[in-house]
Amino acid sequence: MTIRDHDAVDVRHVQPYEAVKAYRCPGCEQEIPAGVGHEVVVPRYAPQDRRHWHTPCWTRARRTRRR
C-alpha cells in the first residue's frame, strides 16, 4: 500500500432531501443542518472514520491535500 493509497477516500454527495440529520463539519467546525446537501467522505481503509463535510469545505480541503 502506498501513501497515496492510504489517503484514498470515497466521496458521496448527499442531496438536501436525503439529509435528515444534523452533522458537524470537520472543515469549519460548524453545523450542517438537516435539509442541506453535503459530502460524506469515507476513508477506504477506515470506513468507521467517515465524516460529513460542507461541499465548499471539502473542496477546499481536497485542494489543500493535493499540494
C-alpha positions in Angstrom: 0.0 0.0 0.0 1.4 3.4 -1.0 1.0 6.6 1.0 -1.4 7.8 -1.7 -3.5 4.6 -1.4 -3.6 5.1 2.4 -5.2 8.5 1.9 -7.8 7.2 -0.5 -11.4 8.2 0.3 -14.8 7.6 -1.3 -17.0 10.7 -1.5 -20.7 10.7 -1.9 -22.9 13.8 -2.3 -25.9 13.8 -0.1 -28.9 15.6 -1.7 -30.8 18.0 0.5 -33.9 15.7 0.7 -31.6 12.9 1.9 -30.1 14.9 4.7 -32.4 14.1 7.6 -29.9 14.7 10.4 -27.6 17.5 11.5 -23.8 16.9 11.5 -20.7 18.9 12.4 -18.3 19.7 9.5 -14.7 18.9 10.4 -13.5 21.6 7.9 -15.1 24.6 9.7 -16.5 23.0 12.9 -19.9 24.5 12.0 -23.2 22.5 11.9 -24.6 21.1 8.7 -28.3 21.3 9.4 -30.8 18.7 8.2 -32.0 19.5 4.7 -28.7 20.8 3.5 -26.8 18.9 0.8 -23.2 18.0 1.7 -20.5 15.4 1.2 -19.9 12.2 3.0 -16.2 11.3 3.0 -15.3 7.7 3.8 -11.6 6.7 4.2 -11.3 3.4 2.2 -9.1 1.8 4.9 -11.0 3.2 7.9 -14.7 3.4 7.0 -15.6 3.9 10.6 -14.0 7.3 10.4 -16.5 8.7 7.8 -17.2 12.4 8.1 -19.9 14.7 6.8 -18.5 17.9 5.2 -20.0 21.1 3.7 -19.3 20.9 0.0 -17.1 24.0 -0.1 -15.2 22.9 2.9 -14.4 19.5 1.3 -13.5 21.2 -2.0 -11.0 23.4 -0.1 -9.6 20.6 1.9 -9.2 18.4 -1.2 -7.3 21.2 -3.0 -5.0 21.6 0.0 -4.3 17.9 0.3 -3.1 17.7 -3.3 -0.3 20.2 -2.8 
